[in-house]
């Protein structure tokens, strides 16, 4: 991840789609406080800080390897913690992002994490979540990264609504490349799980990145009906 996040098609393309969703919803995060739950090496955290011009950006992740890489990136506002036990005071965060974290948790911990997200967000605060889609899309990558469950859009809408969030956008992503991914995922299942995070020939990298960048333009105007990932933009209630 650390070596590829700045240039691999999946990372750069998904950042474009995330940015498009944020632009379609809330306006004006300048001077606000941002928390990236499951921030990994911290690249997305720094990218959002630059894009949104947030005043304060924080990150949490359980990985000790990630914690070492924060030092390399010059990040001093991240700490090791789990999604369902955030070390933040209640009602202090304007925007919370969570990219590919909940799929690794048991169902009861997913609900606990969503409750924690709501707790740390300010009234009317915003949340952007991305998770892998469809359990029938399981492959070797899921075995490698410890996937417990891949979500449908309906499932995530239901969970966020039950947790008290108002869902403003709910779309699938990585739709244009879905049909290329299907045979790879199914044929790879049970083959000693290898992650899909690996370099690809530059012509493929550019082609796949173009497809996701095109999707980011579409997502600004409409939700996609299917895809390899599902993304939701939601808001906390103004007050309980």
C-alpha positions in Angstrom: 0.0 0.0 0.0 2.7 2.5 1.0 4.6 2.0 -2.2 1.5 2.1 -4.5 -1.1 4.5 -3.0 0.2 7.5 -4.9 0.0 5.9 -8.4 -2.0 2.6 -8.5 -5.2 3.0 -10.5 -7.5 1.7 -7.8 -6.3 4.1 -5.1 -6.2 7.2 -7.3 -9.5 6.3 -9.0 -11.3 5.6 -5.7 -10.0 8.9 -4.3 -11.6 10.7 -7.3 -14.9 9.0 -6.6 -14.7 9.9 -2.9 -14.0 13.5 -3.8 -17.0 13.5 -6.2 -19.3 12.3 -3.5 -18.1 14.9 -1.0 -18.6 17.6 -3.6 -22.1 16.5 -4.3 -23.1 16.8 -0.7 -21.8 19.2 2.0 -20.2 22.5 1.2 -17.3 24.1 2.9 -15.0 22.0 5.0 -12.4 24.7 5.2 -11.4 25.1 8.8 -13.2 21.9 9.9 -12.0 18.8 11.8 -11.6 15.5 9.9 -11.1 11.9 11.2 -10.1 9.0 9.0 -11.0 5.7 10.7 -8.7 2.9 9.5 -6.3 5.4 8.0 -3.7 2.8 7.1 -0.5 4.5 6.0 -2.1 7.9 6.2 -2.1 8.8 2.5 -5.9 9.3 2.2 -5.8 11.4 5.4 -3.2 13.7 3.9 -5.0 13.8 0.6 -8.3 14.8 2.2 -6.5 17.4 4.3 -5.2 19.0 1.1 -8.4 18.6 -0.9 -10.8 19.9 1.7 -8.4 22.4 3.4 -9.4 21.0 6.8 -7.9 22.7 9.9 -7.3 19.5 11.7 -7.0 15.9 10.4 -6.8 12.9 12.6 -6.4 9.2 11.9 -6.8 5.9 13.7 -5.7 2.4 12.7 -4.8 -0.7 14.7 -1.8 -1.7 12.6 1.6 -1.3 14.2 3.1 -1.3 10.7 0.9 1.6 9.8 2.0 3.5 12.9 5.6 3.2 11.8 4.8 4.6 8.3 3.0 7.6 9.8 6.5 8.7 10.9 7.7 8.4 7.3 4.8 10.5 6.1 5.4 13.1 8.8 2.0 12.4 10.4 1.8 13.3 14.1 -2.1 13.3 14.5 -2.7 9.6 14.1 -3.0 6.9 16.8 -3.6 3.2 17.2 -7.2 2.5 18.0 -10.1 0.4 16.8 -13.2 1.6 15.0 -15.5 0.7 17.8 -13.5 2.4 20.5 -12.4 5.8 19.2 -10.2 8.0 21.5 -12.1 11.2 20.9 -14.5 13.3 22.9 -18.1 13.4 21.9 -19.3 15.8 19.2 -15.9 17.1 18.0 -15.6 15.9 14.4 -17.0 17.7 11.4 -16.3 14.9 8.8 -15.5 11.2 9.4 -14.3 9.0 6.6 -14.0 5.2 6.8 -12.6 3.4 3.8 -12.8 -0.4 3.8 -12.8 -1.2 7.5 -16.3 -2.5 8.5 -16.0 -5.5 6.2 -13.4 -7.0 8.6 -15.6 -6.7 11.7 -18.2 -9.1 13.1 -21.8 -7.8 12.7 -22.2 -6.6 16.3 -18.9 -4.7 16.1 -20.1 -3.0 12.9 -23.0 -1.6 14.9 -20.7 -0.6 17.7 -18.4 1.2 15.3 -21.3 3.1 13.7 -22.5 4.1 17.2 -18.9 5.4 17.9 -18.9 7.3 14.6 -22.1 9.0 15.5 -20.8 9.8 19.0 -17.7 11.6 17.9 -19.4 13.6 15.1 -20.8 17.0 15.7 -24.6 17.5 15.3 -25.1 17.7 11.5 -21.6 16.3 10.9 -20.9 14.3 7.8 -19.6 10.7 7.2 -18.3 9.0 4.0 -18.1 5.2 4.1 -16.7 2.8 1.5 -16.9 -1.0 1.7 -16.4 -3.9 -0.6 -19.7 -5.0 -2.3 -21.5 -8.3 -2.7 -20.5 -11.5 -0.9 -20.7 -13.4 -4.2 -17.7 -11.4 -5.3 -15.4 -13.0 -2.8 -12.0 -14.0 -4.2 -8.4 -14.6 -3.1 -8.0 -11.0 -2.1 -10.7 -11.4 0.5 -8.9 -14.4 1.9 -5.7 -12.4 2.1 -7.2 -9.4 3.9 -9.5 -11.2 6.2 -12.9 -10.2 4.8 -15.8 -11.2 7.0 -18.6 -9.7 4.9 -19.0 -7.8 1.7 -22.0 -5.4 1.8 -24.9 -4.5 -0.5 -26.1 -1.0 -0.7 -29.4 -1.9 1.0 -27.5 -3.5 3.9 -25.4 -0.4 4.6 -28.3 2.0 4.2 -30.2 -0.1 6.8 -27.3 -0.2 9.2 -26.6 3.5 9.0 -30.3 4.4 9.3 -30.6 2.1 12.3 -27.6 3.9 13.9 -29.4 7.3 13.4 -27.7 8.6 10.3 -29.6 10.3 7.4 -28.2 8.8 4.2 -27.9 11.5 1.4 -26.0 9.4 -1.2 -25.7 5.6 -1.7 -23.9 4.4 -4.8 -21.8 1.5 -6.0 -18.4 2.2 -7.4 -15.9 0.5 -9.7 -18.8 -0.5 -11.9 -17.2 -0.2 -15.4 -14.5 -2.8 -14.5 -16.9 -5.2 -12.7 -17.2 -7.6 -15.7 -13.4 -7.8 -15.9 -13.1 -8.5 -12.2 -15.7 -11.3 -12.1 -13.7 -14.2 -13.6 -10.5 -13.1 -11.8 -12.4 -13.2 -8.4 -14.1 -16.5 -8.9 -11.2 -18.3 -10.4 -8.8 -17.1 -7.7 -11.0 -18.3 -4.8 -9.3 -20.9 -2.6 -5.8 -20.3 -4.2 -3.9 -19.3 -1.1 -5.2 -15.8 -0.9 -3.1 -13.2 -2.6 -4.0 -9.5 -2.3 -4.9 -7.6 -5.5 -2.7 -4.7 -4.3 0.1 -5.1 -6.7 1.7 -3.2 -9.6 0.2 -3.6 -13.1 1.6 -2.7 -16.5 1.4 1.0 -17.1 -1.0 0.8 -20.0 -3.5 -1.1 -17.8 -2.9 1.3 -14.9 -3.8 4.2 -17.1 -6.8 2.4 -18.7 -8.3 1.4 -15.3 -7.6 4.8 -13.8 -9.4 6.4 -16.7 -12.5 4.2 -16.1 -12.7 5.2 -12.4 -12.1 8.8 -13.2 -15.0 8.6 -15.7 -17.1 7.1 -12.9 -16.3 10.0 -10.6 -17.9 12.3 -13.2 -21.0 10.1 -13.4 -21.3 9.9 -9.6 -21.5 13.7 -9.3 -24.9 13.4 -11.1 -26.3 10.0 -10.3 -25.8 6.8 -8.2 -24.4 3.7 -9.9 -26.6 0.6 -9.7 -23.8 -2.0 -9.2 -20.0 -2.2 -8.7 -17.2 -3.8 -6.7 -17.5 -1.3 -3.9 -20.4 0.6 -2.2 -20.1 4.1 -0.9 -22.5 6.1 1.3 -22.5 9.7 2.3 -24.5 10.3 5.4 -25.2 13.0 8.0 -25.7 13.0 11.8 -29.0 14.4 13.0 -28.9 18.1 14.1 -29.7 16.9 17.6 -30.9 13.8 19.3 
